[in-house]
Amino acid sequence: MPFDPPLNRRELLALLGVFLLVAIWFFLPVIRQPQEYHSFADARAWLGIPRAADVLSNLPFIAVGLLGLWRMRQHSHPLSRVVTASLDIIFVGFFFTGIGSAYYHWEPNDARLVWDRLPMTIAFSGVLGALFALRVSERSGALMLVFMLVVGPASVFYWDATGDLSMYGEVQFGALAILLALLLLTKNADDPFPWWALFAWYVAAKILEETDDRIWALTGGVFAGHALKHLAAAAGGWALARALCQKR
């Protein structure tokens, strides 16, 4: 049989939730990338770096990725193979998000945006793989990790090939919905990671992204929302890395 032992109730509900989110995509309209997305409020250069605040604010992503990978190898943790692999993928995703996002913000356009979004889908994959392994079952975590590592990057390449953002939007906001559902509906006393902090920082990052111009205006051109978005998103990764630092 395909699953041995058979799927339990929690696995069936999780599978149904993922299936429903996938099905929703087939009913979504085509979503185009607005070209005004590439016009960020803070365009100041510094030391020859164009849009320096948005470029340099990606350094925390790189730092968090390196710190997390280092901590994973410095200490032994009572974590399963799937959770360990998922955490490694999260921190690899953060590291390359810093590089890809800095590359994009140096000269914002659709072609470069691919390399900003691609590593973010890698990080999403690790988050869902770890959460499913910890909150549902080990095998569901392995399946979700593989599934997201295929579908996440595919959504970016689909947008690049067709101009339709719907699949990428489904991956991004679907991952957020699954994360929230798992946190609300499941508990695991042995789960040592601050997923609520990761969720909160990610939501804060999305709000800051949408208020880029407003924050720029409110601060009189001192700083804008997009650089703060990078810092908030990196703080979510820092929360996970810090949990590893505390876990012995």
C-alpha positions in Angstrom: 0.0 0.0 0.0 1.2 3.6 -0.6 1.4 4.4 3.1 2.5 1.8 5.6 1.3 2.2 8.3 -1.9 3.9 6.9 -2.4 7.7 7.4 -3.6 8.7 10.8 -6.3 11.3 11.4 -3.8 14.2 11.8 -2.0 13.3 8.6 -5.3 13.0 6.7 -6.4 16.4 7.8 -3.1 18.0 6.9 -3.1 16.3 3.5 -6.6 17.6 2.9 -5.6 21.1 3.9 -2.7 21.1 1.5 -4.9 19.6 -1.3 -7.5 22.4 -0.8 -4.8 25.1 -1.1 -3.4 23.5 -4.3 -6.9 23.3 -5.7 -7.5 27.0 -5.1 -4.7 27.9 -7.5 -6.7 26.5 -10.4 -9.4 29.0 -9.8 -7.2 32.0 -9.3 -7.1 34.7 -12.1 -3.8 35.6 -13.8 -1.9 38.0 -11.6 0.7 40.2 -13.3 3.7 41.8 -11.7 3.1 45.5 -11.4 6.1 47.4 -12.7 5.7 50.0 -10.0 6.8 47.4 -7.5 10.4 48.1 -8.5 10.1 51.7 -7.5 11.2 51.9 -3.9 11.0 55.0 -1.7 14.6 55.1 -0.6 16.8 55.4 -3.7 19.8 57.0 -2.0 23.3 55.7 -2.9 26.1 55.4 -0.5 29.8 54.6 -1.2 28.9 53.8 -4.7 26.1 51.4 -3.7 22.8 52.2 -5.4 19.7 52.0 -3.2 22.1 51.3 -0.4 19.6 50.9 2.4 17.7 48.2 0.6 20.9 46.5 -0.6 22.8 46.5 2.7 19.8 45.7 4.9 20.1 42.2 3.4 23.3 41.5 5.3 21.3 40.2 8.4 19.8 37.5 6.2 23.3 36.3 5.3 24.4 36.5 9.0 21.4 34.6 10.2 21.9 31.9 7.6 25.5 31.4 8.5 24.8 31.5 12.3 22.1 28.9 12.0 24.2 26.6 9.8 27.1 27.0 12.2 25.0 26.3 15.3 23.5 23.2 13.6 27.0 21.8 13.3 28.5 22.9 16.6 26.1 21.1 18.9 24.2 17.8 18.8 20.4 18.3 19.1 17.8 15.7 19.9 16.1 16.4 16.6 14.9 14.0 13.9 16.6 13.7 10.5 13.7 15.5 8.8 13.7 18.4 11.2 17.5 18.7 11.0 17.4 18.7 7.2 14.5 21.2 7.2 16.4 23.5 9.5 19.5 23.3 7.3 17.3 24.3 4.3 15.8 27.2 6.2 19.2 28.7 7.0 20.5 28.0 3.4 17.3 29.8 2.2 18.1 32.8 4.5 21.7 33.0 3.3 20.8 33.0 -0.4 17.8 35.3 0.2 20.3 37.9 1.4 22.4 37.4 -1.7 19.5 37.3 -4.1 17.7 40.2 -2.6 20.8 42.4 -2.5 21.4 41.5 -6.2 17.8 42.5 -7.0 17.9 45.8 -5.1 21.1 46.8 -6.8 19.1 47.2 -10.0 15.5 46.3 -9.5 13.7 44.6 -12.5 11.8 41.4 -13.2 14.8 39.4 -14.3 16.6 40.1 -11.0 13.5 39.6 -8.9 13.6 35.9 -9.8 16.8 35.5 -7.8 15.2 37.4 -4.9 12.1 35.2 -4.7 13.7 31.8 -5.5 15.6 31.4 -2.2 12.6 32.6 -0.2 10.7 29.6 -1.5 13.6 27.4 -0.2 13.2 28.9 3.3 9.4 28.3 3.1 10.1 24.7 2.3 12.3 24.2 5.3 9.8 25.9 7.6 6.9 23.7 6.5 9.0 20.5 6.5 10.1 21.1 10.1 6.6 22.1 11.3 4.9 19.1 9.7 7.6 16.8 11.2 7.2 18.3 14.6 3.4 18.8 14.7 2.0 16.1 12.4 4.4 13.3 11.7 7.9 12.6 10.6 6.9 11.2 7.2 4.5 14.1 6.5 7.4 16.4 7.2 9.6 14.6 4.7 6.8 14.7 2.1 6.0 18.3 2.7 9.7 19.2 2.4 10.1 17.5 -0.9 6.8 18.8 -2.2 7.7 22.4 -1.3 11.2 22.1 -2.7 9.6 21.3 -6.0 6.5 23.5 -6.0 8.2 26.6 -4.5 10.9 27.1 -7.1 8.5 26.0 -9.8 6.2 28.8 -8.9 9.0 31.4 -9.4 10.0 29.9 -12.8 6.3 29.7 -13.8 6.0 33.4 -13.2 9.2 34.1 -15.0 8.0 32.1 -18.0 4.4 33.2 -18.2 4.2 36.5 -16.3 1.5 35.0 -14.0 2.2 35.5 -10.3 -0.7 33.4 -9.1 1.3 30.2 -8.3 4.0 32.2 -6.4 1.3 34.1 -4.5 -0.3 30.7 -3.6 3.0 29.3 -2.3 3.8 32.4 -0.3 0.4 33.0 1.3 -0.6 29.4 1.4 2.6 28.6 3.4 1.6 31.4 5.8 -1.9 29.9 6.1 -0.6 26.4 6.8 1.9 27.8 9.3 -0.9 29.6 11.2 -3.2 26.6 11.0 -0.6 24.2 12.4 0.3 26.6 15.2 -3.4 27.0 16.2 -4.6 23.4 15.8 -1.6 21.4 16.9 0.7 21.2 20.0 3.9 19.5 20.7 5.6 20.0 24.0 8.9 18.7 22.5 8.9 21.5 19.8 11.6 23.9 21.0 11.3 26.5 18.2 9.6 29.9 18.4 7.3 29.5 15.4 5.0 32.2 16.7 7.9 34.7 16.7 8.7 33.6 13.1 5.1 34.1 12.1 4.8 37.5 13.8 8.1 38.8 12.2 7.0 37.6 8.8 3.6 39.4 9.1 5.4 42.5 10.3 7.7 42.3 7.3 4.8 42.1 4.9 3.2 45.2 6.5 6.5 47.1 6.3 6.8 46.1 2.6 3.3 47.5 1.9 4.0 50.8 3.8 7.4 51.5 2.2 6.4 55.0 0.9 4.4 55.9 4.0 7.2 55.2 6.4 9.5 57.2 4.2 7.1 60.2 4.3 6.5 59.8 8.1 10.2 59.8 8.9 10.9 62.7 6.6 13.1 60.6 4.3 15.2 59.2 7.1 14.4 55.6 6.3 11.7 53.6 4.4 9.6 50.5 5.0 11.4 48.1 2.7 14.7 48.2 4.5 12.8 47.6 7.7 11.0 44.7 6.0 14.4 43.0 5.5 15.4 43.5 9.1 12.0 42.2 10.4 12.2 39.1 8.2 15.7 38.4 9.3 14.6 38.7 12.9 12.3 35.7 12.3 15.3 33.7 11.3 17.3 35.0 14.2 14.6 33.7 16.6 15.1 30.2 15.2 18.9 30.5 15.3 18.7 31.8 18.9 16.6 28.8 19.9 19.4 26.6 18.6 22.0 28.5 20.6 19.9 27.8 23.7 19.2 24.2 22.9 21.8 21.7 24.3 
